[in-house]
């Protein structure tokens, strides 16, 4: 195959850098802007080509030697060849470019919230005790992941591959876990399934099975994890979603609370296990949680014990259709949707609601920009946007937007 010499331009969302050959875009992984490369085209499409590096002829001044022996083999990191500060700049520019495509200029509104570059990640999904290869089904029997929390690495170092659980298993490890065992992983064999136990004066009142807004599920307590965040204990199922980078997540929790005034009624849309609601309850007299995942909502009930709240085990769309009118006016709202973004019905509700303060979290900048455009058109001002650096050494971008209703 004929090699080509190219000069890279900018990096795009997803982590590949663009170059041009005869005006046709070529996407090249493990590169960065302003590098001269010898490449091979590995896949041709109608509108673009995919390439691999043959040789780096003129490296960027920001190129560093990746310290991880699995880099480029495992499917995790894709920016470890770039120094930390330039990684921040690249991710910031990606976020700015994506919002610009939706006619939103955030160039002077972005602030980066970050934490440690290594040892930050608590949540993993191991396959037969290892990590999946970047391309293919090969299992990499890792002994240490530089991005993993120390608790995870201690487990990997002392547990031979053949003694680790087989199959696709969720792990969570951190010194913030409540208890002596700092690593928890799912136990699929424990199917006797015990119901969650609620404690406290109002336990009887808020048992999931007695909450007429949703039907509780049955879970195994062997899969429970409780962590301490900013002085509060929060519980969740190791098999479900929870933030991987607890250092940055604690900063985000403080940031959300600090940017909201005290009030009576607040909406937590896509509330998950109530990790954010637990803190909102300190500033608001009542918290309304909406979450379609019944398993997560059982944990939200546990985390919200003795706090005034109402939980709805519904999709956002069904809540808008059937329950929103029952909840009265809201003084503020926190919305944290999945990657697909805010449901159309929820976005329409928020735009018409005139809730004065909206804090919008997102794990996908493309849908975040789309939803932001709707709120801005409805009269909201995007005061500031925080790039949440949950995953250093990757091109993954999460963000928090501060919307206030313009009077």
Residue pairs with C-beta under 8 A, 6 or more apart in sequence:
1 40
1 41
2 40
3 38
3 39
3 40
3 54
4 21
4 38
4 39
4 40
4 41
4 51
5 36
5 37
5 38
5 39
5 57
6 19
6 20
6 21
6 26
6 28
6 36
6 37
6 39
6 51
7 19
7 34
7 35
7 36
7 37
8 17
8 18
8 19
8 28
8 31
8 32
8 33
8 34
8 35
8 36
8 37
9 17
9 18
9 19
9 20
9 33
10 17
10 18
10 33
10 93
10 97
11 17
11 18
11 31
11 32
11 33
11 90
11 93
11 94
11 395
12 18
12 27
12 94
12 97
13 94
13 97
13 98
13 365
13 366
13 395
13 397
14 395
15 29
15 78
15 79
15 394
15 395
16 27
16 28
16 29
16 31
17 27
17 28
17 29
17 31
17 32
17 33
17 35
18 25
18 26
18 27
18 28
19 25
19 26
19 28
19 37
19 39
19 51
20 26
21 49
24 47
24 48
24 49
25 47
25 48
25 49
26 39
26 41
26 48
26 49
26 50
26 51
27 48
27 49
27 50
27 51
28 37
28 39
28 50
28 51
28 52
28 53
29 52
29 78
30 53
30 72
30 78
30 81
31 37
31 53
32 60
32 62
32 63
32 81
32 82
32 86
32 90
33 60
33 90
34 60
35 56
35 58
35 59
35 60
35 63
36 56
36 57
36 58
37 53
37 54
37 55
37 56
37 57
38 53
38 54
38 55
38 56
38 57
39 51
39 52
39 53
39 54
40 51
40 52
40 54
41 49
41 50
41 51
42 50
42 51
42 52
43 49
43 50
44 50
56 63
60 82
60 86
62 82
62 83
62 86
63 81
63 82
63 83
64 81
64 82
64 83
65 81
66 72
66 77
66 80
66 81
67 80
67 146
68 77
68 80
68 145
68 146
70 76
70 131
70 140
70 142
70 145
71 77
71 80
71 81
72 134
73 133
73 134
73 140
74 131
74 132
74 133
74 134
74 140
74 142
75 131
75 132
75 133
75 134
75 135
76 131
76 145
76 147
76 394
77 147
77 393
77 394
78 393
78 394
78 395
79 87
79 90
79 393
79 394
79 395
80 393
82 90
84 117
84 392
87 392
87 393
88 112
88 114
88 387
88 389
90 395
91 112
91 387
91 389
91 395
91 397
92 110
92 112
92 387
94 365
94 395
94 397
95 106
95 110
95 365
95 385
95 387
95 397
95 399
96 106
96 107
96 110
98 365
98 366
98 368
98 369
99 105
99 106
99 365
99 369
99 372
99 385
100 106
101 369
102 369
102 370
102 372
102 373
103 373
104 369
104 372
104 373
104 376
104 382
106 382
106 385
109 382
109 383
109 384
109 385
110 385
110 386
110 387
111 384
111 385
111 386
111 387
112 386
112 387
112 389
113 248
113 251
113 252
113 255
113 386
113 387
113 388
113 389
113 400
114 248
114 389
114 392
115 245
115 247
115 248
115 251
115 389
116 247
116 392
117 392
117 393
118 146
118 147
118 392
119 146
119 147
119 148
119 149
119 150
119 153
120 147
120 149
120 244
120 245
120 247
120 248
120 392
121 145
121 147
121 148
121 149
121 152
121 244
121 245
121 391
122 149
122 151
122 152
122 172
122 173
122 174
122 176
122 244
122 245
122 246
123 170
123 171
123 172
123 242
123 243
123 244
124 131
124 145
124 148
124 152
124 170
124 171
124 172
124 173
125 168
125 169
125 170
125 171
126 164
126 165
126 168
126 169
126 171
126 185
127 139
127 167
127 168
127 169
128 139
128 161
128 164
128 166
128 167
129 139
129 141
129 159
129 161
129 162
129 163
129 164
129 165
129 166
130 139
130 140
130 141
130 142
130 161
130 164
131 139
131 140
131 142
131 145
132 138
132 139
132 140
133 139
133 140
141 161
142 156
143 156
143 157
144 153
144 156
144 157
145 152
145 153
145 156
147 392
147 393
148 156
148 173
149 173
149 174
149 175
150 175
151 173
151 174
151 175
151 177
151 182
151 183
152 171
152 173
152 183
154 182
154 183
155 171
155 173
155 183
165 185
167 188
169 185
169 186
169 188
170 185
170 186
170 238
170 239
171 183
171 184
171 185
171 238
172 183
172 184
172 185
172 225
172 238
172 242
173 182
173 183
173 184
174 182
174 227
174 246
175 182
176 227
176 228
176 229
176 246
177 183
177 184
177 225
177 226
177 227
178 226
178 227
178 228
178 233
179 226
184 223
184 224
184 225
184 238
185 238
186 223
186 238
186 239
187 220
187 222
187 223
190 220
190 222
190 223
191 220
192 220
193 218
193 219
193 220
194 218
194 219
194 220
194 221
195 216
195 218
195 219
196 208
196 219
196 221
196 224
196 298
196 299
196 302
197 221
198 206
198 207
198 301
198 302
198 305
199 305
200 305
200 306
201 306
202 305
202 306
203 305
204 210
206 301
206 304
206 305
207 216
207 301
208 214
208 215
208 216
208 217
208 297
208 298
208 301
209 215
209 216
211 301
211 311
213 310
213 311
213 312
213 313
213 314
213 323
214 294
214 297
214 311
214 312
214 313
214 314
215 294
215 313
216 294
216 298
216 301
217 294
217 295
217 298
219 237
219 295
219 298
223 237
223 238
223 239
224 235
224 236
224 237
224 238
225 235
225 236
225 237
225 238
225 242
226 233
226 234
226 235
227 233
227 234
227 246
228 234
229 246
229 249
229 250
229 253
229 275
230 250
230 253
230 254
230 279
232 278
232 279
233 303
234 273
234 274
234 275
234 278
234 303
235 273
235 299
235 302
235 303
236 242
236 272
236 273
236 275
236 296
236 299
237 273
237 295
237 296
237 299
240 272
240 273
240 293
240 295
240 296
240 299
241 272
241 296
242 272
242 273
242 275
243 249
243 275
243 390
244 390
244 391
245 390
245 391
248 388
248 389
248 390
249 275
249 390
252 361
252 386
252 388
252 400
253 275
253 276
253 279
255 386
255 400
256 276
256 279
256 280
256 334
256 359
256 400
257 279
257 280
257 282
257 283
259 357
259 359
259 402
260 266
260 280
260 283
260 332
260 357
260 359
261 283
261 331
261 332
261 357
262 283
262 284
263 283
263 284
263 285
263 331
263 332
264 284
264 285
264 286
264 331
265 284
265 285
265 286
265 288
265 327
265 328
265 329
265 330
265 331
266 280
266 283
266 284
266 286
266 287
266 288
266 330
266 331
266 332
266 333
266 334
267 288
267 290
267 327
267 330
267 332
267 333
267 334
267 335
267 355
268 274
268 276
268 277
268 280
268 287
268 288
268 289
268 290
268 333
268 334
268 336
269 290
269 316
269 333
269 334
269 335
269 336
269 337
269 342
269 346
270 290
270 291
270 316
270 335
270 336
270 337
270 338
271 277
271 289
271 290
271 291
271 296
271 297
271 300
271 311
271 336
272 291
272 293
272 296
272 300
272 336
273 296
273 297
273 299
273 300
273 303
274 289
274 297
274 299
274 300
274 301
274 303
274 304
275 303
276 334
276 336
277 287
277 289
277 300
277 303
277 304
277 307
277 309
278 303
278 304
278 307
280 287
280 334
281 287
281 304
281 307
281 308
281 309
284 331
284 332
285 308
286 308
286 309
286 310
287 304
287 307
287 308
287 309
287 310
288 309
288 310
288 312
288 327
288 330
289 297
289 300
289 304
289 309
289 310
289 311
289 312
290 312
290 314
290 316
290 319
291 297
291 300
291 311
291 312
291 313
292 313
292 314
292 315
292 316
292 318
294 313
297 311
297 313
300 311
301 311
304 311
310 327
312 319
312 323
314 322
314 323
315 343
316 337
316 342
316 343
316 345
316 346
317 343
317 344
317 345
317 346
319 346
320 345
320 346
320 348
320 349
321 345
324 349
329 355
330 353
330 355
331 355
331 356
331 357
332 355
332 356
332 357
332 358
332 359
333 350
333 353
333 355
333 357
333 358
333 359
334 358
334 359
334 361
335 342
335 346
335 350
335 358
335 359
335 360
335 361
336 360
336 361
336 362
337 343
337 346
337 361
337 362
337 367
337 371
338 363
339 363
339 364
339 367
340 364
340 367
341 362
341 364
341 367
341 368
341 370
341 371
342 350
342 360
342 367
342 371
347 371
347 374
347 375
350 358
350 375
350 378
351 374
351 375
351 377
351 378
352 378
354 379
354 405
355 405
356 404
356 405
357 403
357 404
357 405
358 375
358 380
358 403
358 404
359 400
359 401
359 402
359 403
360 368
360 371
360 372
360 375
360 400
360 401
360 403
361 388
361 398
361 399
361 400
362 368
362 371
362 398
362 399
362 400
362 401
363 396
363 398
364 397
365 397
365 399
368 399
368 401
372 382
372 401
372 403
375 382
375 403
376 382
379 405
379 406
380 403
380 404
380 405
380 406
381 403
381 404
381 405
381 406
382 401
382 402
382 403
383 402
383 403
383 404
384 401
384 402
385 399
385 400
385 401
385 402
386 399
386 400
386 401
386 402
387 397
387 398
387 399
388 398
388 399
388 400
390 396
390 398
391 398
